[in-house]
Amino acid sequence: MTGLVNYGFLGLGAGQAALAVSCFGFGAMMALPAGWFGGRVNQRLLLAVGFVATSGTAALTYQYATSAPAQ
């Protein structure tokens, strides 16, 4: 279903839709190492670093999506 949404509704090409769906899979694969790592370090620090990393990634994504080459 996700592939159809990316390919049809969002208007991505076949290669771009495949890349978007593979990013979801990569996130799912990182669940095991992240759980292992979360059990061994300070969880407050890990949560803070995760929030900062997510905010930074979202800001960079927004900057790219609104830039002239992306339009």
C-alpha positions, 0 to 999 in steps of 0.5 A, spaced: 500 500 500 505 504 501 508 503 494 502 505 491 501 511 495 508 513 493 508 512 486 501 514 484 498 519 489 505 523 490 507 522 483 514 519 485 518 515 479 519 508 480 526 509 483 524 514 488 518 510 490 522 504 491 527 508 495 522 511 500 519 504 501 526 502 503 527 507 508 521 505 512 524 498 512 531 501 514 528 504 520 524 497 522 531 494 521 534 499 526 529 497 532 534 491 534 540 495 535 537 501 538 533 496 543 540 493 545 543 500 545 538 503 549 539 498 554 546 499 555 546 507 556 543 512 560 536 513 557 535 520 558 541 522 554 539 517 549 532 520 549 535 527 548 540 525 543 534 522 539 530 528 539 535 533 537 537 528 531 530 527 529 529 535 529 535 536 525 533 531 520 526 534 520 529 541 519 534 539 513 529 535 510 524 541 510 530 546 507 531 541 502 524 540 500 523 548 499 529 549 496 529 551 488 532 544 486 527 540 489 521 544 486 
